[in-house]
Amino acid sequence: MAYTKGRILISKNPTEVIDLAEKVFTKHKADGEKSQLNALNDQDWSKIGPTIVTARAKHIEAETLKGQMEAAYRERDLLLGPISDILKSSRNMLKAVNAKNPKRLTEWGFNVDDTTAPKTTKATKA
């Protein structure tokens, strides 16, 4: 009988990890006392195996919440467009009305940066 030196890859995808763990645990339980996995010293399938069901439930919960989060962000973004537009219009109108004293916009909650902008210079070609 020929032996192979094939690599055994374990996915990093949570669903695939949980699926594989279920298969291994099922086989381990079916083999009972004859399971080769009983030889593991520092880990115990009888303790870790039952947590697979909880891991799957938490994964499903996380995916559901992720979907709800993405939907909430989409709804928020739809509302933010008009809010941003009215804020810009309000800022522009207030800045025009208070052209000589833009600091008055702080009364409406705007942050006013009255420092002078640094002058940009064209880089000289070498």
Number of C-alpha atoms within 10 A of each C-alpha: 3 3 5 6 5 6 6 6 6 9 11 8 9 12 14 12 14 17 13 14 16 17 10 15 18 13 13 19 15 11 13 12 10 11 12 10 18 15 10 9 7 5 11 12 16 12 8 11 17 12 12 16 12 11 14 17 12 12 15 13 12 12 12 11 12 12 12 12 12 11 12 12 12 12 11 11 12 11 11 12 10 11 11 11 11 12 12 12 11 14 16 13 12 15 16 12 13 13 12 9 10 17 15 17 17 10 8 10 8 13 11 11 9 8 6 6 7 6 6 6 6 6 6 5 4 3
